[in-house]
Amino acid sequence: MESPLLSFWWIIVLIICIALYKYILRFLFGMVIVPEDRIGLVTKKFVLFGENRELPDGRIIATKGEAGFQAKTLAPGLYFWKWVWQYEVSMEKFTIIPEGKIGLVLSKDGAAIPTGNILANKVDSDNFQDAEKFLVNGGQRGRQSAYITAGSYRINTLLFNVSMTDMVRIQESKVGIVTTLDGLPIEAGQIAGKLAEGHNNFQDFDAFIRNGGNRGLQPQVILAGSYNLNPWAVQIEEIPMMEIPIGYVGVVISYVGQEGHDLTGSEFKHGNIVEKGRKGVWLEPLGPGKYPINVYTMKVELVPTTNLVLNWASARSEAHNLDKNLSTITVRSKDGFPFNLDVAQIIHV
């Protein structure tokens, strides 16, 4: 008599197939399912035929189907013909950059960074999500000048390492002094780089480089706010704004800029006064208020504009201390007798 189990053998086979369908389809048809919150990183174990069987010397990522780590990743979805004996597919989580952070990118493969540069130039690669495009477009190996902002990204971690850092925040009534770590050398005789435009407060460092930005101290400062700044490219020092109190003006002495033409005329013999933005003493002073002054490229001297009293008296001095070295005057009468005389002088600038 036939066993009841044997009469339902096809049901048992069907149940086994349903339970093991992923493994059966994976083996027979090379099926791979990538979950919606993952990407598939592909390693090709071998290539038997064709011109592109091995990677060129010095490369670790394959862009033409060679054996090895593949530049092209698998987005969430269903794929066939990735047989287990030829392909290894590992699932990697999306790279997530939270709010208030940026992602710094280091490439393990690509062209060499030019001599003299420390950062790789930006190339079109869909925010580093298209590793094949990055390599084909000439992406360079090493630290990247570009970065990724808050969001989710499908990053091929076989090619890219991503590390997170905080955005730069400049507080109210503060300014950020900028020092860049890459760019052209500062011109001889200058203490800071020339003013470069179009880089959005150093947030687009490639634009800074393209527009001839210099490496080192920058004349431009950044104001209060939050900025996406690559710390591999830019260093920030936060300092208080320059405050000119009421009753004073600030005379600006600039150590950077083009040489200015003296605006004082031939009758003024005490120095040169130049227009605003030039190197030297500016003609236009700063009125009372707060100013974003770069203290490494400019100096501001406070000059009182109210009535100023200077005392030639040994026992008396004003709060401004400008007369601290003045003393009582000794004079002689017409009869030749000496006597001391305290003198007060009122000056208005």
Residue pairs with C-beta under 8 A, 6 or more apart in sequence:
5 12
17 24
22 31
22 33
25 31
26 32
26 84
27 83
27 84
29 80
29 81
30 79
30 80
30 81
30 82
30 83
30 84
30 87
31 78
31 79
31 80
31 82
32 40
32 74
32 78
32 79
32 80
32 82
32 89
33 77
33 78
33 79
34 40
34 74
34 75
34 76
34 77
34 78
34 79
34 89
34 91
35 76
35 91
36 76
37 76
37 93
37 94
38 76
38 91
38 92
38 93
38 94
39 73
39 74
39 75
39 76
39 91
39 92
39 94
39 154
39 155
39 156
40 73
40 74
40 75
40 79
40 89
40 90
40 91
40 92
41 69
41 70
41 73
41 74
41 89
41 90
41 91
41 92
41 156
41 157
41 158
42 69
42 70
42 72
42 73
42 74
42 82
42 87
42 88
42 89
43 68
43 69
43 70
43 87
43 88
43 89
43 90
43 158
44 62
44 65
44 66
44 67
44 68
44 70
44 86
44 87
45 67
45 85
45 86
45 87
45 88
46 67
46 86
47 53
47 54
47 65
47 66
47 67
50 65
52 62
52 64
52 65
52 66
53 66
53 67
54 66
54 67
55 61
55 62
55 66
55 67
55 68
59 109
60 68
60 69
60 108
60 109
61 68
61 69
61 70
61 71
61 108
61 109
61 131
61 135
61 158
61 159
62 68
62 69
62 70
62 71
63 71
63 72
63 132
63 135
63 136
69 158
69 159
70 158
71 131
71 132
71 134
71 135
71 156
71 159
72 131
72 132
73 131
73 154
73 156
74 89
75 154
82 89
92 157
94 152
94 153
94 154
94 155
95 103
95 148
95 152
95 153
95 154
95 155
95 157
95 162
96 151
96 152
96 153
97 103
97 148
97 149
97 150
97 151
97 152
97 153
97 162
97 164
98 150
98 164
99 150
100 150
100 166
100 167
100 226
101 150
101 164
101 165
101 166
101 167
102 147
102 148
102 149
102 150
102 164
102 165
102 167
102 228
102 230
103 147
103 148
103 149
103 153
103 162
103 163
103 164
104 143
104 144
104 147
104 162
104 163
104 164
104 165
104 230
104 231
104 232
105 128
105 143
105 144
105 146
105 147
105 148
105 160
105 161
105 162
106 142
106 143
106 144
106 160
106 161
106 162
106 163
107 120
107 134
107 139
107 140
107 141
107 142
107 144
107 159
107 160
108 141
108 158
108 159
108 160
108 161
109 135
109 141
109 159
110 120
110 134
110 135
110 138
110 139
110 140
110 141
110 142
111 138
111 139
111 140
111 141
112 140
112 141
113 119
113 120
113 140
113 141
113 142
117 182
118 143
118 181
118 182
118 232
119 142
119 143
119 144
119 145
119 181
119 182
119 205
119 230
119 232
119 233
120 139
120 140
120 141
120 142
120 143
120 144
120 145
121 140
121 145
121 206
121 209
122 144
122 145
122 146
122 206
123 133
123 134
123 137
123 138
123 139
123 140
124 133
124 137
125 131
125 133
125 134
125 137
125 139
126 133
127 148
127 153
128 134
128 144
128 146
128 148
128 153
128 155
128 160
128 162
129 153
129 154
129 155
131 156
131 158
131 159
131 160
134 159
135 159
143 232
145 182
145 205
145 206
145 209
145 230
145 232
145 233
146 205
146 206
146 230
147 228
147 230
148 162
149 228
155 162
165 231
167 226
167 227
167 228
167 229
168 176
168 222
168 226
168 227
168 228
168 229
168 236
169 225
169 226
169 227
170 176
170 222
170 223
170 224
170 225
170 226
170 227
170 236
170 238
171 224
171 238
172 224
173 224
173 240
173 241
173 290
174 224
174 238
174 239
174 240
174 241
175 221
175 222
175 223
175 224
175 238
175 239
175 240
175 241
175 292
175 293
175 294
176 221
176 222
176 223
176 227
176 236
176 237
176 238
177 217
177 218
177 221
177 236
177 237
177 238
177 239
177 294
177 295
177 296
178 202
178 217
178 218
178 220
178 221
178 222
178 234
178 235
178 236
179 216
179 217
179 218
179 234
179 235
179 236
179 237
180 193
180 202
180 205
180 208
180 213
180 214
180 215
180 216
180 218
180 233
180 234
180 235
181 215
181 232
181 233
181 234
181 235
182 205
182 209
182 215
182 233
183 193
183 208
183 209
183 213
183 214
183 215
183 216
184 193
184 212
184 213
184 214
184 215
185 214
185 215
186 192
186 193
186 214
186 215
186 216
186 217
187 194
187 214
190 256
191 217
191 255
191 256
191 296
191 297
192 214
192 216
192 217
192 218
192 219
192 255
192 256
192 294
192 296
192 297
193 213
193 214
193 215
193 216
193 217
193 218
193 219
194 212
194 213
194 214
194 219
195 219
195 220
196 208
196 211
196 212
196 213
196 214
196 220
197 211
198 204
198 207
198 211
199 205
199 207
199 208
199 211
199 213
200 207
201 222
201 227
202 208
202 218
202 222
202 227
202 229
202 233
202 234
203 227
203 228
203 229
205 230
205 233
205 234
217 296
217 297
219 256
219 257
219 294
219 297
220 294
221 292
221 293
221 294
222 236
223 292
229 236
239 295
241 290
241 291
241 292
241 293
242 250
242 286
242 290
242 291
242 292
242 293
242 295
242 300
243 289
243 290
243 291
244 250
244 286
244 287
244 288
244 289
244 290
244 291
244 300
244 302
245 288
245 302
246 288
247 288
247 304
247 305
247 306
248 288
248 302
248 303
248 304
248 305
249 285
249 286
249 287
249 288
249 302
249 303
249 305
250 285
250 286
250 287
250 291
250 300
250 301
250 302
250 303
251 281
251 282
251 285
251 286
251 300
251 301
251 302
251 303
252 276
252 281
252 282
252 285
252 286
252 293
252 298
252 299
252 300
253 280
253 281
253 282
253 298
253 299
253 300
253 301
254 277
254 278
254 279
254 280
254 282
254 297
254 298
255 279
255 297
255 298
255 299
256 279
256 297
256 298
257 277
257 278
257 279
258 278
258 279
259 278
259 279
259 280
260 272
260 274
260 275
260 278
260 279
260 280
261 274
261 275
261 278
262 272
262 273
262 274
263 273
263 274
263 275
263 283
264 271
264 272
264 273
271 281
272 280
272 281
273 280
273 281
273 282
273 283
274 280
274 281
274 282
274 283
275 282
275 283
275 284
276 282
276 283
276 284
285 303
286 300
291 300
293 300
303 349
304 320
304 349
305 348
305 349
306 348
307 346
307 347
307 348
308 320
308 322
308 346
308 347
308 348
308 349
309 318
309 323
309 344
309 345
309 346
309 347
310 318
310 322
310 323
310 326
310 344
310 345
310 347
311 317
311 318
311 323
311 326
311 342
311 343
311 344
312 323
312 326
312 327
312 328
312 329
312 341
312 342
312 343
312 344
312 345
313 326
313 327
313 328
313 342
313 343
313 344
314 327
314 328
315 328
316 342
317 323
317 324
317 326
328 340
328 341
328 342
329 340
329 341
329 342
329 343
330 338
330 339
330 340
330 341
331 338
331 339
331 341
332 338
332 339
333 339
